[in-house]
Amino acid sequence: MIQKILFPVDFSPACAAMAAYVKRAAEMFGARVTILHVCDLVSHNAWELYFRPAVDIAEDRQAIAQESLDSFLASEFAAPACTRLLASGEAAEQIAQTARTGGFDLIVMPTHAGRFRRMLLGSTTAKVLDDADCPVMTTEHAAAEVPRPLEHRVWGCAIGLSEDSQRVLHVAGRASAAAGAKLFVIHAAREDAANDVHRRVDEVLSVAGCKAEVHIATGPIKAALLDAAQRLAVDALIVGRKPRTVALGRLRDLTYSLVRDSPVPVLSV
């Protein structure tokens, strides 16, 4: 199901810390990794332009970016197993376009815990989440943080009871089966409605042809889902992105909030 993984990098510590997660995903699915860096060749300050033509500045920046790309995580992702691509332009746009034209099955990006978690809507990662056609995995990383061993494969899939839930369950079911992971389906509901909701969730799973253990979390939606993910010790939380519209984009407040605050990686499909 996942054969080609796109790993966009900006050479930051957050991207370096992401390497273990990308390698784990590649090993789990037997996928190939492509590292992409998007550089800015057109923005110059007046001081630079006073001494040199813009074309010379752009050539130098491209050469420096290529050198940095070739050396970044060179031991973790060695050639020829890993391909490296250099693009120029607006970062989110180029990432989404590369994923689309290159037929990638998954984009893996860090959330850059500081600024991203305070101003999610303005981040490159948020724009990629909104624009990309393929699934996107995001997570917060600390330099000392490492993923669980490959033998620990427990995934959670957060669903509502909308028409899109069957699509999300279908993807989650196929991905977890391919990875040999145990799948929990998590739904947030009021405590007094838990029994009735459990029956309705079972019906959705049956229609979607997804076999998973259902966990009904009670309380405010976001807090209930994230608390359940922690208590179930899931490796990743799978959530749905609604079909994109010209006016609104494809993410809603709850999805952004889950990505922003999740203590575990989030796979947005």
N, C-alpha and C positions, 0 to 999 in steps of 0.2 A: 504493500500500500504506500509506504514512504520509501522512495528509492533515491531521491535527490533532495539534499538539504542545503539551503542558502543561509550562510552565516555572515551578515553584514558587520563590519568592524570599523571603529574609528580610532583604534590603537589605544583606547582608554583602559584603565585598570578593570573596569566593569566588563569589558569585552574579553580581556585576558582571563578573568575569573570564570567566564562563561565556557571556556574551552572544555572543561571536564563534562559539562552537561551536553555539549554538542557531540563530543566523542561517545558519550553514553548512548545518545539517541541513534547515532550512526551504527554503533555496534548492535544495538537492540533490533534495528530493522535491516541491517546489512546494507545501509545506504551510503552513497558518496557525498562528500562535503565540498561545497564551493565557497570560498571566502571572497567577499565583495567589499571593496572600499570605494566610496564616492567622494571625490575631491572637488573643491571649488576653484575653478580656473579663471573666473571672470571678475571677482570682486577685488579691487586694488585700492590702496590708499594713495592720496595725492603725492606723498613722499616717494613712493615707488615709481609712480608714473612720471615724476619729474626727471628721474635719471635714466629710466629704461622704457622701451616700448612694451605695450601690454602683451604682445605675442611672446616676447622673450621671458617675461615674468611667468606667463602661463606654462611655457615649456619647462622652466625650472621647477615650478610647483608640481607638474606632472612627473618629472623625473624623481623628485624627492618622495612623492606619494608612492610611486612604483617601487622604489628602494625600500621604503618602510613596509609596504605590503608584502614584498618578497621575504622579508626577515621576520615579520610578526608571527609568533607562534609556529616558527619553522620546524621545531622538533616535534610539536604535537600534531601538526598536519603537514606531513612531508609529501613532496611530489614523488611519483606521479599520482598517488592516490587522491590528493587534494588539488583541485584547480583553483587558481586565484584570478579574479577579475578586477580591473580598475575602470571606473566610470566617472563621469563628471556631470555636474548639474545639481539640482535640488535633491537632497539625500533620499527623502521618503519616496519621491516620485521615481527615482532611478531604481530603488530597491524593489518597489512594487512592479515596475516595468520589467526588470531583469527576471524576477520570479515568474512573471507571466510569459514572457517570450522564451525563457529557458525551460519552461515546463517543470518548475520546481514544485515539490510536494509539501514542503515545510520551510518556513522561515523561523530562525531562532535568534532572539534578540534580548539583551538585558534591558531593564527598565530604568537604569541609572538612578538609584534610590533617592538621591537628594532632590535635584530640581524636578525630575520627572514626577515624583510622587507628590510634589506640591503643585505643579502646573502641568498635569497630564495632557490637557487638550492642546498645548503648544509644542509637544515633543515630537521628535522624529518617529519614535516608536508608536505613539498614538496615531499618527498619520498613516503609518504602515498598516496598523490594525484596521484602519478605516478603508484603506485603498486596496489592500492585497486580496487576491482571489483565493489563494491557498491558505491552509491553516497557519497560524502564527503562535509560536511558543514564547512566552515572556516570563522573566523571573528576576527577582532582586538578588544580587550577589555580594557577598563579602569575600575578601581574598582568602580567608581561611575556610570558607564553606565548601563542602564537597557533597556530591550526590550520594544517595544510598547505594549499596552494592547492587549490581545488576540482578542478583537473585531476588531482591525485594522489588516486586512489581505489583503495586496496588494503585489503581487509578480511580478517581471519582468523576462522575459526570453530573453536573448540576443542570436540572431541567425545570421548566415550568410545565404548564399543561396546554401550551399553545400548539398551533399546527406545525410550527418549526421543530417541536420537540422530537418528532419521529426522525427528521433528518439528522439532528445532533446525536440521537441514540444510535442511528445506523452507522455513523462515522465512528463513534466511541466503541461500539461493539466490534466493528471490523479492526480498528486499530489495536484494541486490547487483545483480541484473538491473535492478531499477527505478532504481537509482542509477548504473548503468553502471560498477560497481566490479569489479575483479578479486578473486576469492575464493580464499583458501588455506584448506584444511581441515587443522587441526593436531591430531595425536594423540600423546600421550606414551606411550612403551613402553620396555621394557628393550632394551638394545642387541642382545642375542642373539636377540630375538624380532621385530626390526624388519621383516624380510622377510615373515614370516607375517602380521603385523599389517597391513602395507600392503595385502595381498590382501584381508583382512577389511574394512578401511576402504573399499576400492574397491567391495566388494559392498554395503556400507551406502549409499554414494553412488548406486549404480545403482538400488537399491530406492527411494531417496528421490527419484530423478530430478534429482539435483543434479550439475552439471558444475563441477568445481573441481580445482585442482592440490593434490595431497596432500603434506603435509610431516610426516614421522615424527620427532618430537623424542624424544631419549633422556635418561634421568635421572629424578630425582624429579619427580613430576607438575607441581606448581606452577612450580618453577624452570624445567623444560623448556619448558612452555607460554609463560611470559613471556619467556624467552630467545628462543624462536622468533619471537614477536610482534615483538620488537625487531629481530632480524636480517632479518625479512621487511619491516620498515618499514611495518607495517600502520597504518591510520588508526584502526581500532577492532577490538576483540576481542569476538566474539559467543560467549556461553556460555548454557547452558540452566539454567532453574529447574525443579525437579521439581514435580509436582502437589502442591498444598497439602493438608496433613492437619491435623486439629484439634489433634493432640498435638504435632506436630513443626514445623509451618510448612513452607515450600517451599524454603528454602535450606539447604545443607549446608556443612560446614566448608570444603571446597575452593572452593566458589563465593564465600563470604565472603572467603576468603583472596585469591582472584584479584582481586576487586573492590578489596580493601584495598591490595594491593601493585602492581597493574598500572601500568606506565609509560605506557599508552595508554588512551583511553576504553574502557569495557566496556559492551556492550549485552547486558543480561540478558533472555532471552526465555522 
